[in-house]
């Protein structure tokens, strides 16, 4: 399970029962497996209601993401993600970055509380409207 600071999001990674998503969702359905020392997380079953970023880079419900988490040291992971969506992109694309453990004494993750309706106020005119 991954717990995110932003919006209190929780993501379950199913390690034993590798099944398909029962329904499409914002964070998709994640199945994990180990390849040696690397955790591989294969996620499908996304809905098409989110963006990759605030610039509006979007995806469809055909989005497929494969993430790889590999320990490089006691305090560093290498994170790699391959993004595939044949309805939006002409080919899969990949990104990678190091993830560092916070080493400061008393470091904390604080709860993020979004101001109600801020997204609607800022991005309302840009949101997708459901087909009728």
Secondary structure, DSSP 4 states (H G I P E B T S, - for coil): -EE-SGGG-EE-EESS-----SS-BSS-EEEEEEETTEEEEEEE-B-S--BSSTT--B--TT-EEEEEEEEEETTEEEEEEEEE-TTT-SS-EEEEEEEE---STT--PPPP-PPTTHHHHHHGGGS-----
